[in-house]
Amino acid sequence: GEDVEQSLFLSVREGDSSVINCTYTDSSSTYLYWYKQEPGAGLQLLTYIFSNMDMKQDQRLTVLLNKKDKHLSLRIADTQTGDSAIYFCAEGGSGGYNKLIFGAGTRLAVHP
Amino acid sequence: DTEVTQTPKHLVMGMTNKKSLKCEQHMGHRAMYWYKQKAKKPPELMFVYSYEKLSINESVPSRFSPECPNSSLLNLHLHALQPEDSALYLCASSQTTAKGETQYFGPGTRLLVL
């Protein structure tokens, strides 16, 4: 079945890089997404990568995809306190319709 | 503009009340979704609308009744809810329900059922 796994917590110092990891099971997924959720808020689409790519960079964000190992990572360079949030990895495009399968979310805490 | 709006932001209701949640998007998207998110959990899909027609119901209890009056609006009518239905209700939209279409989420309505 479909499953997405993430580590639950990451703590980094302000100015360091953060790397959030995710593994997924469905090799037919078309896109893989990273969403950010701040406390009490909805989900903000951060970035996504098409399954035939292995890297995508967008300003401070770098997404790496290892399709063979079904491993996705999100690197945030120069992490700031405003980056403190929960980050959800999601796979989309598997199954018969546009269903997103979310991981449990990684809580990123940025400290001075 | 990738904005999805939801009203109200917060809602408190009793178990005998009837209330509605509203969602709106003006991106021309023809697919709209309702998700439920419990505390410290990822969102769970409830309903999918495609071209104003209900296409997916993820075995949601009938006390939740969705409605799509036009291509920009999505409602969720609530009746006789239980305290365990307290959660953040998120609306999302995408161009279509084709596989891989990016979903854009609203800020959510935080519902408390007493």
Chai-1 contact restraints between the chains, C-beta under 6 A:
chainA,res_idxA,chainB,res_idxB,connection_type,confidence,min_distance_angstrom,max_distance_angstrom,comment,restraint_id
A,T30,B,K99,contact,1.0,0.0,6.0,A-B,restraint_1
A,T30,B,G100,contact,1.0,0.0,6.0,A-B,restraint_2
A,Y31,B,G100,contact,1.0,0.0,6.0,A-B,restraint_3
A,A41,B,P107,contact,1.0,0.0,6.0,A-B,restraint_4
A,G42,B,L90,contact,1.0,0.0,6.0,A-B,restraint_5
A,G42,B,F105,contact,1.0,0.0,6.0,A-B,restraint_6
A,G42,B,G106,contact,1.0,0.0,6.0,A-B,restraint_7
A,G42,B,P107,contact,1.0,0.0,6.0,A-B,restraint_8
A,G42,B,G108,contact,1.0,0.0,6.0,A-B,restraint_9
A,L43,B,F105,contact,1.0,0.0,6.0,A-B,restraint_10
A,F88,B,P42,contact,1.0,0.0,6.0,A-B,restraint_11
A,G92,B,G100,contact,1.0,0.0,6.0,A-B,restraint_12
A,G93,B,K99,contact,1.0,0.0,6.0,A-B,restraint_13
A,G93,B,G100,contact,1.0,0.0,6.0,A-B,restraint_14
A,Y97,B,T97,contact,1.0,0.0,6.0,A-B,restraint_15
A,N98,B,T97,contact,1.0,0.0,6.0,A-B,restraint_16
A,N98,B,K99,contact,1.0,0.0,6.0,A-B,restraint_17
A,N98,B,E101,contact,1.0,0.0,6.0,A-B,restraint_18
A,F102,B,P42,contact,1.0,0.0,6.0,A-B,restraint_19
A,F102,B,P43,contact,1.0,0.0,6.0,A-B,restraint_20
A,A104,B,P42,contact,1.0,0.0,6.0,A-B,restraint_21
A,G105,B,P42,contact,1.0,0.0,6.0,A-B,restraint_22
